[in-house]
């Protein structure tokens, strides 16, 4: 969220990725994913959600490569809006994936046309340490705004603070603190830290209604069928 980050921090982020794009071009290295795990992250972030026939907001979309995963798991039956603050990344994304069902917007997500968005996905947008802004405030503001803007829920990933080492420019979130933020929004949520030890993913669903007779979330019953 732009007003949660100072202009100097936004400019620094934009310039960083523009420089990396000049250095690496269309490559995960441009996005700071240099260990070949981008597909794993996308697999995790889409593992708990049914995207078939749904609309998806990809925050900090980079090159829009999430479309490869979405296309595979839905047989092309989805709508997509990718948002990023870095113009050359958006230009490259449009060349590769732009279509009637796949759109891209350069700028702050609150300036984009979020008409009837079902899910939001964010991979890596919380990983850079700010110099002049509050990382925790940015995370909480983003979670709250996205939760209010989507129809069904969101999936975000984070660098964990349960690590063996840290880089000077990376921000590591506490899973406990992130869960505390999420529980302010919904009781129906999931945190996964079972694939990569230094990263975790959070899933938050808007519908946390439940059947008092069974104390089972209605959304779970809809997905799994009647409870005996």
PyMOL commands that place a pseudoatom at each C-alpha (Angstrom):
pseudoatom trace, name=CA, resn=UNK, resi=1, chain=A, elem=C, hetatm=0, pos=[0.000, 0.000, 0.000]
pseudoatom trace, name=CA, resn=UNK, resi=2, chain=A, elem=C, hetatm=0, pos=[1.608, 3.181, -1.203]
pseudoatom trace, name=CA, resn=UNK, resi=3, chain=A, elem=C, hetatm=0, pos=[0.729, 5.357, 1.792]
pseudoatom trace, name=CA, resn=UNK, resi=4, chain=A, elem=C, hetatm=0, pos=[2.253, 2.742, 4.139]
pseudoatom trace, name=CA, resn=UNK, resi=5, chain=A, elem=C, hetatm=0, pos=[5.625, 3.173, 2.440]
pseudoatom trace, name=CA, resn=UNK, resi=6, chain=A, elem=C, hetatm=0, pos=[7.613, 6.384, 2.103]
pseudoatom trace, name=CA, resn=UNK, resi=7, chain=A, elem=C, hetatm=0, pos=[8.261, 7.718, -1.392]
pseudoatom trace, name=CA, resn=UNK, resi=8, chain=A, elem=C, hetatm=0, pos=[11.988, 7.159, -0.909]
pseudoatom trace, name=CA, resn=UNK, resi=9, chain=A, elem=C, hetatm=0, pos=[11.434, 3.474, -0.072]
pseudoatom trace, name=CA, resn=UNK, resi=10, chain=A, elem=C, hetatm=0, pos=[9.102, 3.033, -3.056]
pseudoatom trace, name=CA, resn=UNK, resi=11, chain=A, elem=C, hetatm=0, pos=[11.624, 4.697, -5.348]
pseudoatom trace, name=CA, resn=UNK, resi=12, chain=A, elem=C, hetatm=0, pos=[14.401, 2.500, -3.978]
pseudoatom trace, name=CA, resn=UNK, resi=13, chain=A, elem=C, hetatm=0, pos=[12.380, -0.673, -4.598]
pseudoatom trace, name=CA, resn=UNK, resi=14, chain=A, elem=C, hetatm=0, pos=[11.437, 0.416, -8.115]
pseudoatom trace, name=CA, resn=UNK, resi=15, chain=A, elem=C, hetatm=0, pos=[15.001, 1.374, -8.999]
pseudoatom trace, name=CA, resn=UNK, resi=16, chain=A, elem=C, hetatm=0, pos=[16.360, -1.870, -7.567]
pseudoatom trace, name=CA, resn=UNK, resi=17, chain=A, elem=C, hetatm=0, pos=[14.187, -4.021, -9.819]
pseudoatom trace, name=CA, resn=UNK, resi=18, chain=A, elem=C, hetatm=0, pos=[14.718, -1.807, -12.845]
pseudoatom trace, name=CA, resn=UNK, resi=19, chain=A, elem=C, hetatm=0, pos=[18.473, -2.242, -12.408]
pseudoatom trace, name=CA, resn=UNK, resi=20, chain=A, elem=C, hetatm=0, pos=[18.130, -5.987, -11.913]
pseudoatom trace, name=CA, resn=UNK, resi=21, chain=A, elem=C, hetatm=0, pos=[16.016, -6.186, -15.064]
pseudoatom trace, name=CA, resn=UNK, resi=22, chain=A, elem=C, hetatm=0, pos=[18.749, -4.383, -16.988]
pseudoatom trace, name=CA, resn=UNK, resi=23, chain=A, elem=C, hetatm=0, pos=[21.265, -6.854, -15.581]
pseudoatom trace, name=CA, resn=UNK, resi=24, chain=A, elem=C, hetatm=0, pos=[19.327, -10.120, -15.938]
pseudoatom trace, name=CA, resn=UNK, resi=25, chain=A, elem=C, hetatm=0, pos=[16.362, -9.492, -18.256]
pseudoatom trace, name=CA, resn=UNK, resi=26, chain=A, elem=C, hetatm=0, pos=[13.513, -11.992, -18.071]
pseudoatom trace, name=CA, resn=UNK, resi=27, chain=A, elem=C, hetatm=0, pos=[14.827, -14.179, -15.240]
pseudoatom trace, name=CA, resn=UNK, resi=28, chain=A, elem=C, hetatm=0, pos=[13.865, -15.122, -11.669]
pseudoatom trace, name=CA, resn=UNK, resi=29, chain=A, elem=C, hetatm=0, pos=[17.123, -13.391, -10.678]
pseudoatom trace, name=CA, resn=UNK, resi=30, chain=A, elem=C, hetatm=0, pos=[15.553, -10.071, -11.593]
pseudoatom trace, name=CA, resn=UNK, resi=31, chain=A, elem=C, hetatm=0, pos=[12.949, -10.740, -8.896]
pseudoatom trace, name=CA, resn=UNK, resi=32, chain=A, elem=C, hetatm=0, pos=[15.559, -11.872, -6.319]
pseudoatom trace, name=CA, resn=UNK, resi=33, chain=A, elem=C, hetatm=0, pos=[14.513, -15.512, -6.772]
pseudoatom trace, name=CA, resn=UNK, resi=34, chain=A, elem=C, hetatm=0, pos=[17.912, -17.004, -7.475]
pseudoatom trace, name=CA, resn=UNK, resi=35, chain=A, elem=C, hetatm=0, pos=[17.548, -20.551, -6.140]
pseudoatom trace, name=CA, resn=UNK, resi=36, chain=A, elem=C, hetatm=0, pos=[15.012, -21.967, -8.565]
pseudoatom trace, name=CA, resn=UNK, resi=37, chain=A, elem=C, hetatm=0, pos=[12.129, -22.030, -6.065]
pseudoatom trace, name=CA, resn=UNK, resi=38, chain=A, elem=C, hetatm=0, pos=[9.633, -19.717, -7.751]
pseudoatom trace, name=CA, resn=UNK, resi=39, chain=A, elem=C, hetatm=0, pos=[7.517, -22.632, -9.026]
pseudoatom trace, name=CA, resn=UNK, resi=40, chain=A, elem=C, hetatm=0, pos=[7.495, -24.177, -5.555]
pseudoatom trace, name=CA, resn=UNK, resi=41, chain=A, elem=C, hetatm=0, pos=[6.209, -20.937, -4.057]
pseudoatom trace, name=CA, resn=UNK, resi=42, chain=A, elem=C, hetatm=0, pos=[3.463, -20.691, -6.654]
pseudoatom trace, name=CA, resn=UNK, resi=43, chain=A, elem=C, hetatm=0, pos=[2.527, -24.320, -6.037]
pseudoatom trace, name=CA, resn=UNK, resi=44, chain=A, elem=C, hetatm=0, pos=[2.204, -23.681, -2.297]
pseudoatom trace, name=CA, resn=UNK, resi=45, chain=A, elem=C, hetatm=0, pos=[0.253, -20.427, -2.699]
pseudoatom trace, name=CA, resn=UNK, resi=46, chain=A, elem=C, hetatm=0, pos=[-2.285, -22.092, -4.995]
pseudoatom trace, name=CA, resn=UNK, resi=47, chain=A, elem=C, hetatm=0, pos=[-2.526, -25.370, -3.068]
pseudoatom trace, name=CA, resn=UNK, resi=48, chain=A, elem=C, hetatm=0, pos=[-5.426, -24.432, -0.777]
pseudoatom trace, name=CA, resn=UNK, resi=49, chain=A, elem=C, hetatm=0, pos=[-7.615, -22.489, -3.200]
pseudoatom trace, name=CA, resn=UNK, resi=50, chain=A, elem=C, hetatm=0, pos=[-9.923, -23.414, -6.072]
pseudoatom trace, name=CA, resn=UNK, resi=51, chain=A, elem=C, hetatm=0, pos=[-9.144, -20.972, -8.875]
pseudoatom trace, name=CA, resn=UNK, resi=52, chain=A, elem=C, hetatm=0, pos=[-11.307, -22.553, -11.580]
pseudoatom trace, name=CA, resn=UNK, resi=53, chain=A, elem=C, hetatm=0, pos=[-13.656, -19.910, -12.920]
pseudoatom trace, name=CA, resn=UNK, resi=54, chain=A, elem=C, hetatm=0, pos=[-12.347, -17.386, -10.389]
pseudoatom trace, name=CA, resn=UNK, resi=55, chain=A, elem=C, hetatm=0, pos=[-10.666, -13.977, -10.637]
pseudoatom trace, name=CA, resn=UNK, resi=56, chain=A, elem=C, hetatm=0, pos=[-7.172, -13.505, -9.189]
pseudoatom trace, name=CA, resn=UNK, resi=57, chain=A, elem=C, hetatm=0, pos=[-5.248, -10.411, -8.109]
pseudoatom trace, name=CA, resn=UNK, resi=58, chain=A, elem=C, hetatm=0, pos=[-1.466, -10.946, -8.207]
pseudoatom trace, name=CA, resn=UNK, resi=59, chain=A, elem=C, hetatm=0, pos=[0.155, -8.257, -6.034]
pseudoatom trace, name=CA, resn=UNK, resi=60, chain=A, elem=C, hetatm=0, pos=[3.766, -7.528, -6.952]
pseudoatom trace, name=CA, resn=UNK, resi=61, chain=A, elem=C, hetatm=0, pos=[3.285, -9.728, -9.998]
pseudoatom trace, name=CA, resn=UNK, resi=62, chain=A, elem=C, hetatm=0, pos=[6.722, -9.199, -11.536]
pseudoatom trace, name=CA, resn=UNK, resi=63, chain=A, elem=C, hetatm=0, pos=[6.664, -10.930, -14.931]
pseudoatom trace, name=CA, resn=UNK, resi=64, chain=A, elem=C, hetatm=0, pos=[3.236, -12.475, -14.331]
pseudoatom trace, name=CA, resn=UNK, resi=65, chain=A, elem=C, hetatm=0, pos=[4.642, -16.003, -14.268]
pseudoatom trace, name=CA, resn=UNK, resi=66, chain=A, elem=C, hetatm=0, pos=[1.936, -17.077, -11.823]
pseudoatom trace, name=CA, resn=UNK, resi=67, chain=A, elem=C, hetatm=0, pos=[-0.155, -17.441, -14.976]
pseudoatom trace, name=CA, resn=UNK, resi=68, chain=A, elem=C, hetatm=0, pos=[1.756, -20.594, -15.874]
pseudoatom trace, name=CA, resn=UNK, resi=69, chain=A, elem=C, hetatm=0, pos=[0.586, -22.250, -12.654]
pseudoatom trace, name=CA, resn=UNK, resi=70, chain=A, elem=C, hetatm=0, pos=[-2.963, -20.895, -12.868]
pseudoatom trace, name=CA, resn=UNK, resi=71, chain=A, elem=C, hetatm=0, pos=[-3.334, -21.976, -16.461]
pseudoatom trace, name=CA, resn=UNK, resi=72, chain=A, elem=C, hetatm=0, pos=[-2.140, -25.474, -15.595]
pseudoatom trace, name=CA, resn=UNK, resi=73, chain=A, elem=C, hetatm=0, pos=[-4.433, -26.039, -12.605]
pseudoatom trace, name=CA, resn=UNK, resi=74, chain=A, elem=C, hetatm=0, pos=[-7.566, -24.476, -14.153]
pseudoatom trace, name=CA, resn=UNK, resi=75, chain=A, elem=C, hetatm=0, pos=[-7.109, -25.492, -17.802]
pseudoatom trace, name=CA, resn=UNK, resi=76, chain=A, elem=C, hetatm=0, pos=[-7.167, -21.795, -18.619]
pseudoatom trace, name=CA, resn=UNK, resi=77, chain=A, elem=C, hetatm=0, pos=[-10.466, -21.097, -16.853]
pseudoatom trace, name=CA, resn=UNK, resi=78, chain=A, elem=C, hetatm=0, pos=[-9.632, -18.029, -14.727]
pseudoatom trace, name=CA, resn=UNK, resi=79, chain=A, elem=C, hetatm=0, pos=[-9.299, -14.230, -14.877]
pseudoatom trace, name=CA, resn=UNK, resi=80, chain=A, elem=C, hetatm=0, pos=[-6.149, -12.451, -13.758]
pseudoatom trace, name=CA, resn=UNK, resi=81, chain=A, elem=C, hetatm=0, pos=[-5.014, -8.958, -12.816]
pseudoatom trace, name=CA, resn=UNK, resi=82, chain=A, elem=C, hetatm=0, pos=[-1.317, -8.483, -12.131]
pseudoatom trace, name=CA, resn=UNK, resi=83, chain=A, elem=C, hetatm=0, pos=[-0.131, -5.321, -10.360]
pseudoatom trace, name=CA, resn=UNK, resi=84, chain=A, elem=C, hetatm=0, pos=[3.445, -4.121, -9.942]
pseudoatom trace, name=CA, resn=UNK, resi=85, chain=A, elem=C, hetatm=0, pos=[5.186, -0.779, -9.385]
pseudoatom trace, name=CA, resn=UNK, resi=86, chain=A, elem=C, hetatm=0, pos=[8.033, -1.472, -11.829]
pseudoatom trace, name=CA, resn=UNK, resi=87, chain=A, elem=C, hetatm=0, pos=[7.200, -0.420, -15.428]
pseudoatom trace, name=CA, resn=UNK, resi=88, chain=A, elem=C, hetatm=0, pos=[9.691, -2.648, -17.323]
pseudoatom trace, name=CA, resn=UNK, resi=89, chain=A, elem=C, hetatm=0, pos=[8.437, -5.739, -15.480]
pseudoatom trace, name=CA, resn=UNK, resi=90, chain=A, elem=C, hetatm=0, pos=[4.834, -4.914, -16.382]
pseudoatom trace, name=CA, resn=UNK, resi=91, chain=A, elem=C, hetatm=0, pos=[5.814, -4.297, -20.009]
pseudoatom trace, name=CA, resn=UNK, resi=92, chain=A, elem=C, hetatm=0, pos=[7.512, -7.707, -20.166]
pseudoatom trace, name=CA, resn=UNK, resi=93, chain=A, elem=C, hetatm=0, pos=[4.531, -9.360, -18.458]
pseudoatom trace, name=CA, resn=UNK, resi=94, chain=A, elem=C, hetatm=0, pos=[2.097, -7.914, -21.014]
pseudoatom trace, name=CA, resn=UNK, resi=95, chain=A, elem=C, hetatm=0, pos=[4.222, -9.210, -23.870]
pseudoatom trace, name=CA, resn=UNK, resi=96, chain=A, elem=C, hetatm=0, pos=[4.285, -12.718, -22.430]
pseudoatom trace, name=CA, resn=UNK, resi=97, chain=A, elem=C, hetatm=0, pos=[0.831, -13.185, -20.956]
pseudoatom trace, name=CA, resn=UNK, resi=98, chain=A, elem=C, hetatm=0, pos=[-1.469, -10.295, -21.838]
pseudoatom trace, name=CA, resn=UNK, resi=99, chain=A, elem=C, hetatm=0, pos=[-4.878, -11.313, -23.201]
pseudoatom trace, name=CA, resn=UNK, resi=100, chain=A, elem=C, hetatm=0, pos=[-8.575, -10.621, -22.746]
pseudoatom trace, name=CA, resn=UNK, resi=101, chain=A, elem=C, hetatm=0, pos=[-8.544, -12.576, -19.483]
pseudoatom trace, name=CA, resn=UNK, resi=102, chain=A, elem=C, hetatm=0, pos=[-5.046, -11.566, -18.309]
pseudoatom trace, name=CA, resn=UNK, resi=103, chain=A, elem=C, hetatm=0, pos=[-4.487, -7.878, -17.548]
pseudoatom trace, name=CA, resn=UNK, resi=104, chain=A, elem=C, hetatm=0, pos=[-1.671, -5.910, -15.942]
pseudoatom trace, name=CA, resn=UNK, resi=105, chain=A, elem=C, hetatm=0, pos=[-1.562, -2.595, -14.107]
pseudoatom trace, name=CA, resn=UNK, resi=106, chain=A, elem=C, hetatm=0, pos=[1.498, -0.550, -13.146]
pseudoatom trace, name=CA, resn=UNK, resi=107, chain=A, elem=C, hetatm=0, pos=[1.068, 1.284, -9.836]
pseudoatom trace, name=CA, resn=UNK, resi=108, chain=A, elem=C, hetatm=0, pos=[-0.508, 0.920, -6.406]
pseudoatom trace, name=CA, resn=UNK, resi=109, chain=A, elem=C, hetatm=0, pos=[-3.191, -1.771, -6.139]
pseudoatom trace, name=CA, resn=UNK, resi=110, chain=A, elem=C, hetatm=0, pos=[-5.710, 0.722, -4.762]
pseudoatom trace, name=CA, resn=UNK, resi=111, chain=A, elem=C, hetatm=0, pos=[-5.561, 2.608, -8.058]
pseudoatom trace, name=CA, resn=UNK, resi=112, chain=A, elem=C, hetatm=0, pos=[-6.294, -0.521, -10.091]
pseudoatom trace, name=CA, resn=UNK, resi=113, chain=A, elem=C, hetatm=0, pos=[-9.748, -1.687, -11.150]
pseudoatom trace, name=CA, resn=UNK, resi=114, chain=A, elem=C, hetatm=0, pos=[-10.456, -4.439, -8.636]
pseudoatom trace, name=CA, resn=UNK, resi=115, chain=A, elem=C, hetatm=0, pos=[-13.892, -5.303, -9.936]
pseudoatom trace, name=CA, resn=UNK, resi=116, chain=A, elem=C, hetatm=0, pos=[-15.164, -8.542, -8.410]
pseudoatom trace, name=CA, resn=UNK, resi=117, chain=A, elem=C, hetatm=0, pos=[-11.816, -10.095, -7.408]
pseudoatom trace, name=CA, resn=UNK, resi=118, chain=A, elem=C, hetatm=0, pos=[-12.150, -13.507, -5.737]
pseudoatom trace, name=CA, resn=UNK, resi=119, chain=A, elem=C, hetatm=0, pos=[-8.591, -14.202, -4.543]
pseudoatom trace, name=CA, resn=UNK, resi=120, chain=A, elem=C, hetatm=0, pos=[-5.409, -12.225, -3.986]
pseudoatom trace, name=CA, resn=UNK, resi=121, chain=A, elem=C, hetatm=0, pos=[-1.921, -13.728, -4.125]
pseudoatom trace, name=CA, resn=UNK, resi=122, chain=A, elem=C, hetatm=0, pos=[1.328, -12.045, -3.065]
pseudoatom trace, name=CA, resn=UNK, resi=123, chain=A, elem=C, hetatm=0, pos=[4.727, -13.695, -3.410]
pseudoatom trace, name=CA, resn=UNK, resi=124, chain=A, elem=C, hetatm=0, pos=[7.733, -11.816, -2.068]
pseudoatom trace, name=CA, resn=UNK, resi=125, chain=A, elem=C, hetatm=0, pos=[6.272, -8.342, -1.556]
pseudoatom trace, name=CA, resn=UNK, resi=126, chain=A, elem=C, hetatm=0, pos=[7.049, -8.336, 2.176]
pseudoatom trace, name=CA, resn=UNK, resi=127, chain=A, elem=C, hetatm=0, pos=[10.673, -9.455, 1.901]
pseudoatom trace, name=CA, resn=UNK, resi=128, chain=A, elem=C, hetatm=0, pos=[12.522, -6.161, 1.498]
pseudoatom trace, name=CA, resn=UNK, resi=129, chain=A, elem=C, hetatm=0, pos=[13.527, -4.218, 4.599]
pseudoatom trace, name=CA, resn=UNK, resi=130, chain=A, elem=C, hetatm=0, pos=[12.459, -0.576, 4.434]
pseudoatom trace, name=CA, resn=UNK, resi=131, chain=A, elem=C, hetatm=0, pos=[14.787, 2.233, 5.422]
pseudoatom trace, name=CA, resn=UNK, resi=132, chain=A, elem=C, hetatm=0, pos=[12.161, 4.863, 6.194]
pseudoatom trace, name=CA, resn=UNK, resi=133, chain=A, elem=C, hetatm=0, pos=[8.911, 2.920, 6.645]
pseudoatom trace, name=CA, resn=UNK, resi=134, chain=A, elem=C, hetatm=0, pos=[7.425, 0.396, 9.063]
pseudoatom trace, name=CA, resn=UNK, resi=135, chain=A, elem=C, hetatm=0, pos=[7.476, -3.126, 7.620]
pseudoatom trace, name=CA, resn=UNK, resi=136, chain=A, elem=C, hetatm=0, pos=[4.958, -4.468, 10.139]
pseudoatom trace, name=CA, resn=UNK, resi=137, chain=A, elem=C, hetatm=0, pos=[2.594, -1.597, 9.444]
pseudoatom trace, name=CA, resn=UNK, resi=138, chain=A, elem=C, hetatm=0, pos=[2.838, -2.202, 5.709]
pseudoatom trace, name=CA, resn=UNK, resi=139, chain=A, elem=C, hetatm=0, pos=[2.047, -5.903, 6.163]
pseudoatom trace, name=CA, resn=UNK, resi=140, chain=A, elem=C, hetatm=0, pos=[-0.936, -5.300, 8.413]
pseudoatom trace, name=CA, resn=UNK, resi=141, chain=A, elem=C, hetatm=0, pos=[-2.343, -2.496, 6.242]
pseudoatom trace, name=CA, resn=UNK, resi=142, chain=A, elem=C, hetatm=0, pos=[-2.001, -4.653, 3.125]
pseudoatom trace, name=CA, resn=UNK, resi=143, chain=A, elem=C, hetatm=0, pos=[-3.650, -7.652, 4.757]
pseudoatom trace, name=CA, resn=UNK, resi=144, chain=A, elem=C, hetatm=0, pos=[-6.552, -5.561, 6.003]
pseudoatom trace, name=CA, resn=UNK, resi=145, chain=A, elem=C, hetatm=0, pos=[-7.138, -3.737, 2.715]
pseudoatom trace, name=CA, resn=UNK, resi=146, chain=A, elem=C, hetatm=0, pos=[-6.878, -6.876, 0.600]
pseudoatom trace, name=CA, resn=UNK, resi=147, chain=A, elem=C, hetatm=0, pos=[-9.192, -8.787, 2.947]
pseudoatom trace, name=CA, resn=UNK, resi=148, chain=A, elem=C, hetatm=0, pos=[-11.813, -6.056, 2.543]
pseudoatom trace, name=CA, resn=UNK, resi=149, chain=A, elem=C, hetatm=0, pos=[-11.362, -5.966, -1.253]
pseudoatom trace, name=CA, resn=UNK, resi=150, chain=A, elem=C, hetatm=0, pos=[-11.619, -9.637, -2.268]
pseudoatom trace, name=CA, resn=UNK, resi=151, chain=A, elem=C, hetatm=0, pos=[-14.624, -11.953, -2.315]
pseudoatom trace, name=CA, resn=UNK, resi=152, chain=A, elem=C, hetatm=0, pos=[-13.135, -15.174, -0.931]
pseudoatom trace, name=CA, resn=UNK, resi=153, chain=A, elem=C, hetatm=0, pos=[-9.661, -14.794, 0.532]
pseudoatom trace, name=CA, resn=UNK, resi=154, chain=A, elem=C, hetatm=0, pos=[-5.938, -14.314, 0.024]
pseudoatom trace, name=CA, resn=UNK, resi=155, chain=A, elem=C, hetatm=0, pos=[-2.637, -16.196, 0.127]
pseudoatom trace, name=CA, resn=UNK, resi=156, chain=A, elem=C, hetatm=0, pos=[0.627, -14.399, 0.984]
pseudoatom trace, name=CA, resn=UNK, resi=157, chain=A, elem=C, hetatm=0, pos=[4.120, -15.688, 1.593]
pseudoatom trace, name=CA, resn=UNK, resi=158, chain=A, elem=C, hetatm=0, pos=[6.763, -14.365, 3.978]
pseudoatom trace, name=CA, resn=UNK, resi=159, chain=A, elem=C, hetatm=0, pos=[10.380, -14.799, 4.938]
pseudoatom trace, name=CA, resn=UNK, resi=160, chain=A, elem=C, hetatm=0, pos=[10.435, -16.292, 8.425]
pseudoatom trace, name=CA, resn=UNK, resi=161, chain=A, elem=C, hetatm=0, pos=[12.395, -14.950, 11.384]
pseudoatom trace, name=CA, resn=UNK, resi=162, chain=A, elem=C, hetatm=0, pos=[13.166, -18.582, 12.297]
pseudoatom trace, name=CA, resn=UNK, resi=163, chain=A, elem=C, hetatm=0, pos=[16.324, -18.512, 10.181]
pseudoatom trace, name=CA, resn=UNK, resi=164, chain=A, elem=C, hetatm=0, pos=[20.006, -19.408, 10.400]
pseudoatom trace, name=CA, resn=UNK, resi=165, chain=A, elem=C, hetatm=0, pos=[21.122, -16.205, 8.667]
pseudoatom trace, name=CA, resn=UNK, resi=166, chain=A, elem=C, hetatm=0, pos=[19.789, -12.893, 7.318]
pseudoatom trace, name=CA, resn=UNK, resi=167, chain=A, elem=C, hetatm=0, pos=[20.778, -10.527, 4.555]
pseudoatom trace, name=CA, resn=UNK, resi=168, chain=A, elem=C, hetatm=0, pos=[21.079, -6.843, 5.354]
pseudoatom trace, name=CA, resn=UNK, resi=169, chain=A, elem=C, hetatm=0, pos=[18.268, -5.859, 2.990]
pseudoatom trace, name=CA, resn=UNK, resi=170, chain=A, elem=C, hetatm=0, pos=[15.692, -8.561, 3.810]
pseudoatom trace, name=CA, resn=UNK, resi=171, chain=A, elem=C, hetatm=0, pos=[12.801, -8.384, 6.250]
pseudoatom trace, name=CA, resn=UNK, resi=172, chain=A, elem=C, hetatm=0, pos=[11.882, -11.500, 8.215]
pseudoatom trace, name=CA, resn=UNK, resi=173, chain=A, elem=C, hetatm=0, pos=[8.409, -11.811, 9.708]
pseudoatom trace, name=CA, resn=UNK, resi=174, chain=A, elem=C, hetatm=0, pos=[7.426, -13.574, 12.889]
pseudoatom trace, name=CA, resn=UNK, resi=175, chain=A, elem=C, hetatm=0, pos=[4.840, -16.288, 12.105]
pseudoatom trace, name=CA, resn=UNK, resi=176, chain=A, elem=C, hetatm=0, pos=[3.276, -15.669, 15.509]
pseudoatom trace, name=CA, resn=UNK, resi=177, chain=A, elem=C, hetatm=0, pos=[2.850, -11.954, 14.804]
pseudoatom trace, name=CA, resn=UNK, resi=178, chain=A, elem=C, hetatm=0, pos=[1.466, -12.598, 11.326]
pseudoatom trace, name=CA, resn=UNK, resi=179, chain=A, elem=C, hetatm=0, pos=[-1.077, -15.027, 12.778]
pseudoatom trace, name=CA, resn=UNK, resi=180, chain=A, elem=C, hetatm=0, pos=[-2.082, -12.352, 15.293]
pseudoatom trace, name=CA, resn=UNK, resi=181, chain=A, elem=C, hetatm=0, pos=[-2.735, -9.909, 12.457]
pseudoatom trace, name=CA, resn=UNK, resi=182, chain=A, elem=C, hetatm=0, pos=[-4.693, -12.526, 10.520]
pseudoatom trace, name=CA, resn=UNK, resi=183, chain=A, elem=C, hetatm=0, pos=[-6.916, -13.451, 13.457]
pseudoatom trace, name=CA, resn=UNK, resi=184, chain=A, elem=C, hetatm=0, pos=[-8.080, -9.829, 13.584]
pseudoatom trace, name=CA, resn=UNK, resi=185, chain=A, elem=C, hetatm=0, pos=[-9.603, -10.483, 10.153]
pseudoatom trace, name=CA, resn=UNK, resi=186, chain=A, elem=C, hetatm=0, pos=[-10.947, -14.047, 10.287]
pseudoatom trace, name=CA, resn=UNK, resi=187, chain=A, elem=C, hetatm=0, pos=[-10.939, -17.242, 12.331]
pseudoatom trace, name=CA, resn=UNK, resi=188, chain=A, elem=C, hetatm=0, pos=[-10.776, -19.300, 9.132]
pseudoatom trace, name=CA, resn=UNK, resi=189, chain=A, elem=C, hetatm=0, pos=[-7.094, -19.331, 8.238]
pseudoatom trace, name=CA, resn=UNK, resi=190, chain=A, elem=C, hetatm=0, pos=[-4.102, -21.558, 7.644]
pseudoatom trace, name=CA, resn=UNK, resi=191, chain=A, elem=C, hetatm=0, pos=[-0.329, -21.107, 8.004]
pseudoatom trace, name=CA, resn=UNK, resi=192, chain=A, elem=C, hetatm=0, pos=[1.976, -23.488, 6.138]
pseudoatom trace, name=CA, resn=UNK, resi=193, chain=A, elem=C, hetatm=0, pos=[5.654, -23.858, 7.033]
pseudoatom trace, name=CA, resn=UNK, resi=194, chain=A, elem=C, hetatm=0, pos=[6.072, -27.465, 5.902]
pseudoatom trace, name=CA, resn=UNK, resi=195, chain=A, elem=C, hetatm=0, pos=[8.051, -27.040, 2.681]
pseudoatom trace, name=CA, resn=UNK, resi=196, chain=A, elem=C, hetatm=0, pos=[10.847, -24.508, 3.143]
pseudoatom trace, name=CA, resn=UNK, resi=197, chain=A, elem=C, hetatm=0, pos=[12.234, -23.897, 6.627]
pseudoatom trace, name=CA, resn=UNK, resi=198, chain=A, elem=C, hetatm=0, pos=[12.874, -20.194, 6.158]
pseudoatom trace, name=CA, resn=UNK, resi=199, chain=A, elem=C, hetatm=0, pos=[9.582, -19.232, 4.512]
pseudoatom trace, name=CA, resn=UNK, resi=200, chain=A, elem=C, hetatm=0, pos=[5.913, -19.627, 5.359]
pseudoatom trace, name=CA, resn=UNK, resi=201, chain=A, elem=C, hetatm=0, pos=[2.602, -18.983, 3.609]
pseudoatom trace, name=CA, resn=UNK, resi=202, chain=A, elem=C, hetatm=0, pos=[-0.601, -17.595, 5.087]
pseudoatom trace, name=CA, resn=UNK, resi=203, chain=A, elem=C, hetatm=0, pos=[-4.116, -18.278, 3.795]
pseudoatom trace, name=CA, resn=UNK, resi=204, chain=A, elem=C, hetatm=0, pos=[-7.038, -16.209, 5.106]
pseudoatom trace, name=CA, resn=UNK, resi=205, chain=A, elem=C, hetatm=0, pos=[-10.671, -16.831, 4.122]
pseudoatom trace, name=CA, resn=UNK, resi=206, chain=A, elem=C, hetatm=0, pos=[-13.425, -14.255, 4.508]
pseudoatom trace, name=CA, resn=UNK, resi=207, chain=A, elem=C, hetatm=0, pos=[-16.161, -16.757, 5.326]
pseudoatom trace, name=CA, resn=UNK, resi=208, chain=A, elem=C, hetatm=0, pos=[-15.564, -17.902, 8.898]
pseudoatom trace, name=CA, resn=UNK, resi=209, chain=A, elem=C, hetatm=0, pos=[-19.179, -18.800, 9.591]
pseudoatom trace, name=CA, resn=UNK, resi=210, chain=A, elem=C, hetatm=0, pos=[-19.778, -22.216, 11.110]
pseudoatom trace, name=CA, resn=UNK, resi=211, chain=A, elem=C, hetatm=0, pos=[-22.520, -24.643, 12.032]
pseudoatom trace, name=CA, resn=UNK, resi=212, chain=A, elem=C, hetatm=0, pos=[-23.075, -24.390, 15.815]
pseudoatom trace, name=CA, resn=UNK, resi=213, chain=A, elem=C, hetatm=0, pos=[-24.249, -28.001, 15.900]
pseudoatom trace, name=CA, resn=UNK, resi=214, chain=A, elem=C, hetatm=0, pos=[-20.968, -29.358, 14.522]
pseudoatom trace, name=CA, resn=UNK, resi=215, chain=A, elem=C, hetatm=0, pos=[-18.631, -26.370, 15.147]
pseudoatom trace, name=CA, resn=UNK, resi=216, chain=A, elem=C, hetatm=0, pos=[-17.215, -26.887, 11.644]
pseudoatom trace, name=CA, resn=UNK, resi=217, chain=A, elem=C, hetatm=0, pos=[-16.665, -24.001, 9.256]
pseudoatom trace, name=CA, resn=UNK, resi=218, chain=A, elem=C, hetatm=0, pos=[-19.390, -23.825, 6.616]
pseudoatom trace, name=CA, resn=UNK, resi=219, chain=A, elem=C, hetatm=0, pos=[-16.741, -23.279, 3.974]
pseudoatom trace, name=CA, resn=UNK, resi=220, chain=A, elem=C, hetatm=0, pos=[-15.100, -26.567, 4.938]
pseudoatom trace, name=CA, resn=UNK, resi=221, chain=A, elem=C, hetatm=0, pos=[-18.437, -28.383, 4.785]
pseudoatom trace, name=CA, resn=UNK, resi=222, chain=A, elem=C, hetatm=0, pos=[-19.098, -26.913, 1.343]
pseudoatom trace, name=CA, resn=UNK, resi=223, chain=A, elem=C, hetatm=0, pos=[-15.743, -28.216, 0.121]
pseudoatom trace, name=CA, resn=UNK, resi=224, chain=A, elem=C, hetatm=0, pos=[-15.748, -31.618, 1.788]
pseudoatom trace, name=CA, resn=UNK, resi=225, chain=A, elem=C, hetatm=0, pos=[-19.431, -32.521, 1.771]
pseudoatom trace, name=CA, resn=UNK, resi=226, chain=A, elem=C, hetatm=0, pos=[-21.838, -33.421, 4.600]
pseudoatom trace, name=CA, resn=UNK, resi=227, chain=A, elem=C, hetatm=0, pos=[-20.448, -34.203, 8.043]
pseudoatom trace, name=CA, resn=UNK, resi=228, chain=A, elem=C, hetatm=0, pos=[-21.751, -37.365, 9.655]
for i in range(1, 228): cmd.bond("trace and resi %d" % i, "trace and resi %d" % (i + 1))
show_as sticks, trace
zoom trace
